[in-house]
Amino acid sequence: MEIVLVGKRAEARVIRWSKVIGLALALSVILGVGMAAGYRLISGSWELRVAMMGVWSAVIVVGYGTIAGLRAPLSKLRSLP
């Protein structure tokens, strides 16, 4: 399965904001909860900072994917309907 964040339509780059925001939110929840739960298992206490690290790491991953799509040549981008 491939999630297209940046594509082309009529020889112009198009950012699919609904996919970018949806993926960032989904990854933020998964990584935030996962990192907080893992920290809880290891240390025995809850720490909000660890959950926020998961949220920020998800935002960074999605941001990197979006920027990589914007830097790619137009010929390498997928055509959007």
Helices and strands as residue ranges (DSSP letters): E 6-8, E 13-15, H 17-43, H 48-71, G 74-76
